[in-house]
Amino acid sequence: MKKIGIILAIVAVAILASSFTFSPTTGQAVDVREVEVGGHKYVVATSTQLSGSQRPGGVSIIHSAGCNCGKK
């Protein structure tokens, strides 16, 4: 019975964690681009605060699924 409770708790946490989505708040700019470097395509997403410096911006770089290199 204890194992079932643990499994249900893990499933509930996983469902809760997967329900969140990112949406930029007011005062934040998000820029997403696909760039080519060394024959590979990358998706680069950057965010910056437009007012104040409460939170620093960030950057995310991932290999593009549209790249023709064959590494899918």
MONORGI-V693190 format. One line per field, one symbol per residue. psi: psi as a letter, one per 30 degrees, with the letter a starting at -180 (. if undefined). Layout:
psi: ???
This chain:
psi: eeeeeeeeeeeeeeeeeffklkkklkgkkkkklklkkhgkkkkkkkkkkfklheklllkkklkkfgkgffi.
